[in-house]
Amino acid sequence: MDSKITLSFDREVIRRMKRFADANNISLSRLTEFLYKKITSGNYRDLEELPIADWVQQVAEGPVEYRNSKRGRKAIKSEFFESKK
C-alpha cells in the first residue's frame, strides 16, 4: 500500500530529478522510492558507501553535504525558507 510523505528540495534539484525521471520513463515518486529502497536494502556503515552516492553528487548543487540534525521539522523548514531569501 502506498503512503504519502512531503519532502522539500531545492528547485534546481527538483528540475534535474524530473528531467532524469522523464528520461528514464519513471515517475518522480517511483524514482524517490527506488532510491530509498537502495538506501535501506544494504548494511551500509556510512553515507559514502551508499550505491547512490555518485548519482546524488551529480544532481546536487555543489558538493554533497550530509546533515544529521536533532532540530525539529519546523526549525529545519524555517531554515530552508530563510536560505531562499
C-alpha atoms as a printed R data frame, in Angstrom:
   type eleno elety resid chain resno      x      y       z
1  ATOM     1    CA   MET     A     1  0.000  0.000   0.000
2  ATOM     2    CA   ASP     A     2  1.323  3.432  -0.926
3  ATOM     3    CA   SER     A     3  1.565  6.212   1.650
4  ATOM     4    CA   LYS     A     4  2.293  9.872   1.076
5  ATOM     5    CA   ILE     A     5  5.093 11.991   2.519
6  ATOM     6    CA   THR     A     6  6.103 15.590   1.965
7  ATOM     7    CA   LEU     A     7  9.711 16.393   1.098
8  ATOM     8    CA   SER     A     8 11.427 19.710   0.439
9  ATOM     9    CA   PHE     A     9 14.190 20.023  -2.148
10 ATOM    10    CA   ASP     A    10 15.948 22.879  -3.854
11 ATOM    11    CA   ARG     A    11 14.042 23.873  -7.028
12 ATOM    12    CA   GLU     A    12 17.017 23.218  -9.277
13 ATOM    13    CA   VAL     A    13 17.473 19.737  -7.806
14 ATOM    14    CA   ILE     A    14 13.780 19.032  -8.420
15 ATOM    15    CA   ARG     A    15 14.113 20.213 -12.014
16 ATOM    16    CA   ARG     A    16 17.071 17.911 -12.581
17 ATOM    17    CA   MET     A    17 15.347 14.991 -10.859
18 ATOM    18    CA   LYS     A    18 12.233 15.422 -13.025
19 ATOM    19    CA   ARG     A    19 14.349 15.524 -16.163
20 ATOM    20    CA   PHE     A    20 16.208 12.376 -15.072
21 ATOM    21    CA   ALA     A    21 12.952 10.595 -14.203
22 ATOM    22    CA   ASP     A    22 11.379 11.548 -17.547
23 ATOM    23    CA   ALA     A    23 14.432 10.343 -19.459
24 ATOM    24    CA   ASN     A    24 14.157  7.003 -17.665
25 ATOM    25    CA   ASN     A    25 10.386  6.711 -18.070
26 ATOM    26    CA   ILE     A    26  9.712  6.655 -14.320
27 ATOM    27    CA   SER     A    27  7.676  8.942 -12.094
28 ATOM    28    CA   LEU     A    28  9.456 11.161  -9.624
29 ATOM    29    CA   SER     A    29  7.675  9.323  -6.802
30 ATOM    30    CA   ARG     A    30  8.878  5.916  -8.018
31 ATOM    31    CA   LEU     A    31 12.392  7.253  -8.548
32 ATOM    32    CA   THR     A    32 12.449  8.537  -4.968
33 ATOM    33    CA   GLU     A    33 11.056  5.218  -3.733
34 ATOM    34    CA   PHE     A    34 13.739  3.367  -5.720
35 ATOM    35    CA   LEU     A    35 16.480  5.465  -4.125
36 ATOM    36    CA   TYR     A    36 15.125  4.885  -0.618
37 ATOM    37    CA   LYS     A    37 14.910  1.146  -1.304
38 ATOM    38    CA   LYS     A    38 18.577  1.204  -2.312
39 ATOM    39    CA   ILE     A    39 19.472  3.027   0.881
40 ATOM    40    CA   THR     A    40 17.570  0.634   3.136
41 ATOM    41    CA   SER     A    41 18.416 -2.619   1.336
42 ATOM    42    CA   GLY     A    42 22.011 -2.951   2.473
43 ATOM    43    CA   ASN     A    43 24.077 -2.809   5.602
44 ATOM    44    CA   TYR     A    44 25.999  0.360   4.922
45 ATOM    45    CA   ARG     A    45 28.392  1.731   7.531
46 ATOM    46    CA   ASP     A    46 28.068  5.327   6.378
47 ATOM    47    CA   LEU     A    47 26.552  7.506   3.672
48 ATOM    48    CA   GLU     A    48 29.598  7.276   1.406
49 ATOM    49    CA   GLU     A    49 29.005  3.545   0.929
50 ATOM    50    CA   LEU     A    50 25.534  4.037  -0.499
51 ATOM    51    CA   PRO     A    51 25.250  2.917  -4.124
52 ATOM    52    CA   ILE     A    52 23.511  6.185  -4.994
53 ATOM    53    CA   ALA     A    53 26.258  8.485  -3.717
54 ATOM    54    CA   ASP     A    54 27.596  9.193  -7.236
55 ATOM    55    CA   TRP     A    55 24.107  9.951  -8.538
56 ATOM    56    CA   VAL     A    56 23.383 12.301  -5.643
57 ATOM    57    CA   GLN     A    57 26.674 14.061  -6.328
58 ATOM    58    CA   GLN     A    58 25.677 14.557  -9.972
59 ATOM    59    CA   VAL     A    59 22.285 16.159  -9.297
60 ATOM    60    CA   ALA     A    60 23.262 18.180  -6.233
61 ATOM    61    CA   GLU     A    61 24.313 21.782  -6.450
62 ATOM    62    CA   GLY     A    62 27.863 21.955  -5.228
63 ATOM    63    CA   PRO     A    63 29.467 19.315  -3.031
64 ATOM    64    CA   VAL     A    64 27.251 16.811  -1.273
65 ATOM    65    CA   GLU     A    65 26.612 17.798   2.322
66 ATOM    66    CA   TYR     A    66 25.111 15.308   4.760
67 ATOM    67    CA   ARG     A    67 23.497 16.698   7.869
68 ATOM    68    CA   ASN     A    68 22.431 14.836  10.940
69 ATOM    69    CA   SER     A    69 20.346 17.290  12.866
70 ATOM    70    CA   LYS     A    70 18.448 16.956  16.113
71 ATOM    71    CA   ARG     A    71 16.376 20.032  15.255
72 ATOM    72    CA   GLY     A    72 12.663 19.731  14.753
73 ATOM    73    CA   ARG     A    73 10.853 19.751  11.414
74 ATOM    74    CA   LYS     A    74  9.617 23.326  11.890
75 ATOM    75    CA   ALA     A    75 13.121 24.624  12.591
76 ATOM    76    CA   ILE     A    76 14.525 22.858   9.538
77 ATOM    77    CA   LYS     A    77 11.694 24.153   7.338
78 ATOM    78    CA   SER     A    78 12.213 27.689   8.629
79 ATOM    79    CA   GLU     A    79 15.960 27.485   7.963
80 ATOM    80    CA   PHE     A    80 15.306 26.204   4.434
81 ATOM    81    CA   PHE     A    81 12.960 29.063   3.551
82 ATOM    82    CA   GLU     A    82 15.261 31.635   5.147
83 ATOM    83    CA   SER     A    83 18.108 30.416   2.937
84 ATOM    84    CA   LYS     A    84 15.986 31.133  -0.155
85 ATOM    85    CA   LYS     A    85 15.522 34.836   0.656
